[in-house]
Amino acid sequence: MNPRSIEEIRRLLNEALTFNKTEQAKELAREGFFVARQKELLGPMEYFQGELALIEDDFDVALKHFDKAIQFDPADGEVYNDKAICLAELGYEQEALDCFDQGIEAAVAYAPLYNNKGWLLIQMGRYEQALESCRKSLKYDPGSPVVYANIAAAQEKMNDIEGALSNLERALVFLAAEDQEARDWILSRIENLKGKQGEGENDK
């Protein structure tokens, strides 16, 4: 059986992290590092080491690996993306936004940069800007369940429950049928929002 490509491992790793599947994410990061080392790909080796540190919430160590990865490949949008997430977790929100923007400049078609910038803007209470950024992500990845879930999160914060429900339903459409854990997570959010919707109607 041929090993998975770096690109495929990265895609699966991003999904695992998004839906909080920590053990799967660790396994994928280790697999990615092993494949990168076999192929002597220095940038990806640093990237996957950074991912392992990120999963363990060791953000300072992760940042060092991501900075080295960027030195090897300054056009790798995914590294900017995860570096920005580290900065955000450390509380450096403006630096994180700047890093997302640097990544977008370096890799304009890398959709997660826009989506995760939207995620950070949601945390900062800038919901309109978050929606704008997430919708830009759909231009490059129109079938991403993660983006629709993020759009729904912004809409929920804006009390647009109907819009949030609609986008969570879209997320289910694009989510792999076998990914039951992620489906259960989204279905739980839908149930919760329907409860809020019912409370709102009762208050009228």
ZAMI-825784 format. One line per 10 residues: for each residue x, y, z of C-alpha. Coordinates in pm, 1 decimal, always signed. Layout:
<nodes>
X/Y/Z; ...
</nodes>
This chain:
<nodes>
+0.0/+0.0/+0.0; +145.6/+335.0/-105.3; +178.9/+601.6/+165.9; -59.2/+894.2/+151.3; +65.1/+1213.8/-5.4; +166.5/+1512.2/+206.2; -129.9/+1703.4/+60.1; -379.7/+1432.9/+156.3; -239.3/+1404.7/+508.8; -259.5/+1782.2/+550.3
-622.7/+1786.5/+434.9; -721.4/+1510.8/+676.4; -523.9/+1675.4/+957.3; -703.4/+2006.4/+904.8; -1042.5/+1832.1/+924.7; -941.1/+1638.5/+1237.4; -830.1/+1957.6/+1411.8; -1145.3/+2143.4/+1309.3; -1371.8/+1881.5/+1463.2; -1153.4/+1834.2/+1774.5
-1046.0/+1479.5/+1690.6; -720.5/+1512.5/+1882.6; -591.0/+1155.2/+1872.8; -655.3/+1125.7/+1499.5; -479.5/+1459.4/+1446.7; -173.1/+1336.6/+1637.0; -156.9/+1019.5/+1428.1; -184.0/+1218.8/+1106.2; +84.9/+1467.7/+1214.1; +320.5/+1180.5/+1298.3
+240.4/+1012.2/+966.7; +306.3/+1338.6/+782.8; +639.7/+1388.0/+956.4; +743.7/+1030.9/+872.6; +653.7/+1073.1/+503.2; +827.0/+1413.6/+486.8; +1142.0/+1275.0/+649.6; +1152.0/+984.0/+406.6; +1133.1/+1229.8/+118.1; +1376.6/+1473.0/+286.8
+1125.5/+1758.5/+266.7; +1257.6/+2001.0/+526.9; +966.6/+2246.1/+515.2; +696.1/+1982.3/+569.6; +908.4/+1820.4/+841.9; +905.8/+2149.5/+1033.1; +534.6/+2194.0/+959.5; +431.7/+1856.8/+1102.8; +652.6/+1905.1/+1409.0; +477.1/+2237.1/+1455.7
+142.4/+2062.0/+1427.4; +234.3/+1812.9/+1698.0; +332.5/+2099.6/+1928.0; +12.0/+2287.9/+1838.8; -201.0/+1984.2/+1926.4; -28.8/+1971.2/+2267.1; -98.4/+2345.6/+2316.5; +276.5/+2413.2/+2316.3; +228.6/+2726.3/+2106.8; +575.4/+2877.3/+2152.6
+743.6/+2561.2/+2023.9; +491.6/+2537.8/+1740.7; +569.0/+2895.9/+1634.6; +940.9/+2816.8/+1609.3; +870.6/+2523.1/+1378.6; +626.4/+2723.4/+1165.9; +877.1/+3008.9/+1129.7; +1137.5/+2759.5/+1006.9; +884.9/+2605.7/+767.3; +812.1/+2949.5/+620.0
+1185.7/+3000.3/+566.2; +1193.4/+2681.2/+359.2; +874.7/+2769.9/+166.4; +754.8/+3132.0/+193.4; +452.4/+3053.3/-27.0; +307.3/+2779.1/+195.3; -29.8/+2920.7/+296.5; -101.6/+2641.2/+541.6; +197.8/+2728.3/+757.0; +89.8/+3093.0/+781.6
-256.0/+2968.0/+872.0; -139.0/+2755.8/+1162.6; +114.6/+3014.8/+1277.7; -171.6/+3265.9/+1295.6; -378.0/+3021.2/+1501.8; -87.1/+2989.9/+1747.4; -60.7/+3367.2/+1776.0; -434.9/+3388.0/+1839.3; -417.0/+3121.3/+2109.6; -138.2/+3319.6/+2278.2
-361.9/+3626.7/+2277.7; -183.5/+3816.8/+1999.7; -498.1/+3882.1/+1798.7; -373.6/+4165.7/+1577.2; -49.6/+3980.3/+1503.3; -260.9/+3677.6/+1412.3; -475.5/+3883.5/+1172.7; -157.7/+4023.6/+1016.7; -23.8/+3668.7/+974.5; -345.5/+3556.3/+804.5
-312.6/+3852.3/+567.2; +52.1/+3765.6/+495.0; -57.4/+3412.4/+413.7; -333.4/+3536.9/+185.0; -79.0/+3752.1/+2.0; +156.3/+3454.3/-33.7; -108.8/+3194.6/-123.2; -421.3/+3376.7/-237.0; -614.7/+3059.0/-326.2; -557.5/+2875.9/+4.5
-914.2/+2876.2/+136.2; -855.1/+2795.2/+507.1; -671.0/+3126.0/+553.2; -994.5/+3315.4/+487.7; -1203.0/+3077.0/+694.2; -976.2/+3077.8/+997.4; -935.9/+3452.7/+976.6; -1315.9/+3452.5/+997.4; -1297.9/+3225.0/+1302.2; -1066.2/+3473.7/+1476.0
-1286.4/+3768.2/+1383.8; -1580.4/+3584.0/+1544.1; -1377.7/+3552.4/+1866.8; -1309.5/+3926.2/+1845.6; -1679.4/+4007.8/+1804.4; -1636.4/+4138.0/+1448.7; -1912.9/+3927.8/+1297.3; -1976.6/+4113.5/+969.7; -1607.5/+4099.4/+882.8; -1602.4/+3733.7/+982.1
-1884.8/+3655.8/+740.1; -1707.0/+3841.9/+461.9; -1385.7/+3648.6/+518.3; -1556.6/+3308.3/+540.7; -1753.5/+3374.6/+222.6; -1428.9/+3452.6/+41.7; -1313.3/+3106.6/+146.6; -1607.7/+2953.0/-42.4; -1475.5/+3108.6/-364.2; -1179.4/+2868.6/-345.5
-1344.3/+2577.9/-163.6; -1721.4/+2586.5/-223.8; -1780.1/+2242.3/-75.9; -1615.4/+2288.5/+263.6; -1838.5/+2186.7/+556.7; -1599.5/+2367.5/+791.2; -1666.4/+2703.0/+624.4; -2044.2/+2662.5/+640.9; -2015.2/+2573.1/+1010.6; -1809.3/+2888.0/+1070.0
-2057.5/+3105.2/+881.3; -2330.6/+2955.0/+1099.0; -2132.7/+3045.2/+1411.8; -2110.9/+3410.4/+1304.2; -2480.3/+3418.4/+1215.9; -2572.8/+3270.3/+1553.9; -2378.4/+3548.7/+1725.4; -2577.9/+3796.9/+1516.0; -2903.9/+3625.3/+1621.5; -2968.4/+3511.0/+1264.9
-3083.1/+3167.3/+1379.4; -3256.0/+3083.0/+1051.3; -2941.9/+3164.1/+853.1; -2726.1/+2964.8/+1093.0; -2952.3/+2659.9/+1063.8; -2945.6/+2684.5/+685.0; -2565.0/+2685.3/+677.7; -2535.1/+2398.1/+923.3; -2763.9/+2197.8/+693.9; -2529.3/+2285.7/+406.2
-2235.2/+2167.2/+615.6; -2406.0/+1828.5/+658.3; -2456.1/+1799.8/+282.4; -2083.7/+1836.6/+216.0; -1959.9/+1635.9/+513.5; -1843.2/+1282.3/+438.6; -2113.2/+1029.8/+525.6; -1868.3/+814.3/+722.2; -1754.3/+1102.9/+942.6; -2011.0/+1029.7/+1211.6
-1833.6/+1220.3/+1489.0; -1839.7/+1545.8/+1293.1; -2198.4/+1483.3/+1183.4; -2304.4/+1432.5/+1544.5; -2132.2/+1759.3/+1640.3; -2320.5/+1952.5/+1372.1; -2651.4/+1780.3/+1449.7; -2607.5/+1877.3/+1814.7; -2559.9/+2240.2/+1710.8; -2870.7/+2222.9/+1492.4
-3076.6/+2082.6/+1780.1; -2948.4/+2355.9/+2011.1; -3031.9/+2630.5/+1760.1; -3380.1/+2491.3/+1700.8; -3432.0/+2511.2/+2075.1; -3330.5/+2878.2/+2070.1; -3556.7/+2936.0/+1770.9; -3849.8/+2785.1/+1959.1; -3780.2/+3002.9/+2263.1; -3779.9/+3310.8/+2040.9
-4113.6/+3218.8/+1888.5; -4265.3/+3161.6/+2231.7; -4154.9/+3507.8/+2338.8; -4346.4/+3674.1/+2055.0
</nodes>
